[in-house]
Amino acid sequence: MPTLISIWALFGGLFYVGTRLAAGETMKANRGILRMLADGLNGLAEALGPGMAGYDLMTLAIFGAVFCTVWVWREMAG
């Protein structure tokens, strides 16, 4: 069960970032890997438009959460 909760938290965070990106917010971070990730998300929003980039992230989050949940669930059952 802790594995499922961590999967949902990870993809829930990705979904939240997608909603913020779709709303037109610019991603910001101070330094390190998070800054590189924020710059990449801003580049994605510039290339596709904020709405499309945000909805793409939300779709990826939903698909990833369902896929990983089913995979872990089947491993636990089998």
C-alpha positions in Angstrom: 0.0 0.0 0.0 2.8 2.6 0.7 4.0 2.0 -2.9 0.6 2.9 -4.3 0.4 6.0 -2.1 3.8 7.2 -3.3 2.8 6.5 -7.0 -0.4 8.6 -6.5 1.6 11.4 -4.8 4.1 11.5 -7.6 1.6 11.6 -10.4 -0.7 13.8 -8.4 2.1 16.3 -8.2 2.7 16.0 -12.0 -1.0 16.6 -12.6 -0.9 19.7 -10.3 2.0 21.1 -12.3 0.0 20.5 -15.5 -3.0 22.4 -14.2 -0.7 25.3 -13.2 0.9 25.3 -16.6 -2.5 25.1 -18.4 -3.6 28.2 -16.4 -0.7 30.1 -17.9 1.7 30.3 -14.9 5.4 30.4 -15.4 7.3 27.7 -13.6 10.0 29.1 -11.2 12.8 27.5 -9.2 16.0 28.8 -7.5 18.8 26.5 -8.5 19.8 23.0 -9.3 17.8 20.2 -11.0 14.5 21.9 -10.2 15.6 25.0 -12.1 16.5 22.9 -15.1 13.1 21.2 -14.9 11.3 24.5 -14.6 13.2 25.9 -17.6 12.3 22.7 -19.6 8.6 23.1 -18.7 8.7 26.8 -19.7 10.3 25.8 -23.0 7.5 23.2 -23.5 4.9 25.8 -22.8 6.5 28.2 -25.3 6.7 25.5 -28.0 3.2 24.1 -27.6 1.4 26.8 -25.9 0.5 26.8 -22.2 -2.9 25.1 -22.6 -1.6 22.2 -24.7 1.5 21.7 -22.6 -0.5 21.6 -19.4 -3.1 19.2 -20.8 -0.4 17.0 -22.1 1.2 16.8 -18.6 -2.2 16.0 -17.1 -2.8 13.3 -19.6 0.6 11.8 -19.0 0.0 11.9 -15.2 -3.4 10.1 -15.5 -2.0 7.5 -17.8 1.1 7.0 -15.7 -0.8 6.7 -12.5 -3.2 4.1 -13.9 -0.5 2.1 -15.6 1.8 2.0 -12.5 -1.1 1.3 -10.1 -2.2 -1.7 -12.2 1.3 -2.9 -12.5 2.0 -2.8 -8.8 -1.4 -4.3 -8.0 -0.8 -7.2 -10.3 2.7 -7.8 -8.7 1.1 -7.7 -5.2 -1.6 -10.2 -6.3 0.7 -12.6 -8.2 
